[in-house]
Amino acid sequence: MGPEDRPDVGIGIEPAGSDAEAPKSWESAEGHRFALEVLQLRVRRDILKFIGEGVVSTEEIAEKFGIHERQAAFHLAMLDKALVVEPVSGGYRSTPTGLLYLEKVETSYPGKF
C-alpha cells in the first residue's frame, strides 16, 4: 500500500469549550518530574511567559532572547515534551497545562524560581 492508496484523513481543531479531546496532561510522577526539570531553566520559563496566550515563532524567540535559532528550537522541543507548549501553524503556543503553570506558579511566586 503506497501513499497514493491511503484514504485522506482530515484533522480538525475544535475551539475551546467544545467537545474537543481533553488536553494532554502528565500521567505519572515521572511526567511531573520531567516537566519540573524542563522548567528549572529560567530561559525556558521566560520563553513560556513570552509565548503566553499568543503564537510565537522560533525566530522571534531567538531574537527576543539573543540566542541562536537552533537553541530556541531545542528549548521549544523540551517545552513541547513537557506538554507546556505545542507547535501550531506559524510557531508555538502554550497548552492549557502551560497556561495553568503560568497562572498558578509564575504569578503566585514571581521571582522565586
Wavefront OBJ file of the C-alpha trace (Angstrom):
o trace
v 0.000 0.000 0.000
v 1.631 3.246 -1.144
v 0.881 6.811 -0.098
v -1.454 7.199 -3.053
v -3.565 4.270 -1.763
v -4.168 5.752 1.673
v -7.501 7.437 2.300
v -7.454 11.158 3.041
v -7.629 11.863 6.717
v -8.968 15.194 7.898
v -7.740 16.660 11.124
v -9.859 19.322 12.740
v -9.114 21.619 15.620
v -12.065 22.171 17.885
v -12.498 25.547 19.565
v -12.067 25.788 23.319
v -15.168 24.873 25.253
v -16.350 22.342 22.680
v -16.400 18.581 22.996
v -12.761 18.501 21.885
v -10.342 15.908 23.167
v -9.131 16.657 26.686
v -5.799 18.469 26.808
v -2.683 16.393 27.288
v -1.504 16.200 30.849
v 1.146 14.460 32.870
v 0.039 10.915 33.561
v 2.672 9.884 36.079
v 5.044 11.163 38.706
v 7.810 10.811 36.113
v 5.922 13.139 33.781
v 5.586 15.730 36.523
v 9.245 15.389 37.443
v 10.326 15.733 33.800
v 8.240 18.887 33.357
v 9.713 20.407 36.514
v 13.231 19.590 35.302
v 12.480 21.216 31.937
v 11.118 24.302 33.672
v 14.119 24.610 36.021
v 15.935 26.690 33.427
v 14.913 30.331 33.694
v 15.191 30.818 29.917
v 12.555 28.123 29.354
v 10.218 29.692 31.901
v 10.829 33.064 30.275
v 10.096 31.597 26.826
v 6.840 30.148 28.136
v 5.917 33.561 29.606
v 6.872 35.268 26.323
v 4.570 32.949 24.389
v 1.762 33.485 26.908
v -1.570 33.208 25.145
v -0.201 34.041 21.706
v 1.659 32.238 18.942
v 5.382 32.897 18.639
v 7.877 31.656 16.052
v 11.289 30.153 16.737
v 12.845 33.177 15.047
v 11.007 35.600 17.348
v 12.175 33.672 20.401
v 15.775 33.612 19.167
v 15.694 37.360 18.588
v 13.987 38.196 21.902
v 16.409 36.109 23.991
v 19.556 36.737 21.952
v 20.127 33.064 21.192
v 20.673 31.072 18.004
v 17.559 29.666 16.317
v 18.836 26.121 16.950
v 18.976 26.860 20.672
v 15.470 28.326 20.568
v 14.251 25.224 18.695
v 15.860 22.970 21.320
v 14.208 24.829 24.210
v 10.859 24.715 22.398
v 11.244 20.971 21.801
v 11.868 20.457 25.514
v 8.861 22.587 26.428
v 6.796 20.587 23.920
v 7.909 17.287 25.514
v 6.954 18.745 28.896
v 3.459 19.405 27.463
v 3.508 23.145 28.184
v 3.749 24.332 24.549
v 2.684 22.838 21.243
v 3.598 23.503 17.637
v 0.958 25.237 15.541
v 0.921 26.939 12.188
v 3.240 29.924 12.488
v 5.104 28.834 15.604
v 4.289 27.619 19.088
v 1.524 28.330 21.554
v 1.067 27.498 25.221
v -1.046 24.474 26.062
v -3.736 24.632 28.751
v -1.179 22.991 31.055
v 1.374 25.701 30.236
v -1.162 28.448 30.854
v -2.074 26.884 34.207
v 1.618 26.789 35.130
v 1.909 30.485 34.314
v -1.238 31.306 36.273
v -0.633 29.160 39.352
v 3.146 29.160 39.699
v 4.696 32.117 37.912
v 2.138 34.698 39.022
v 1.796 33.292 42.546
v 5.534 33.182 43.183
v 7.134 35.840 40.955
v 10.898 35.919 41.141
v 11.072 32.893 43.446
v 12.132 30.396 40.774
l 1 2 3 4 5 6 7 8 9 10 11 12 13 14 15 16 17 18 19 20 21 22 23 24 25 26 27 28 29 30 31 32 33 34 35 36 37 38 39 40 41 42 43 44 45 46 47 48 49 50 51 52 53 54 55 56 57 58 59 60 61 62 63 64 65 66 67 68 69 70 71 72 73 74 75 76 77 78 79 80 81 82 83 84 85 86 87 88 89 90 91 92 93 94 95 96 97 98 99 100 101 102 103 104 105 106 107 108 109 110 111 112 113
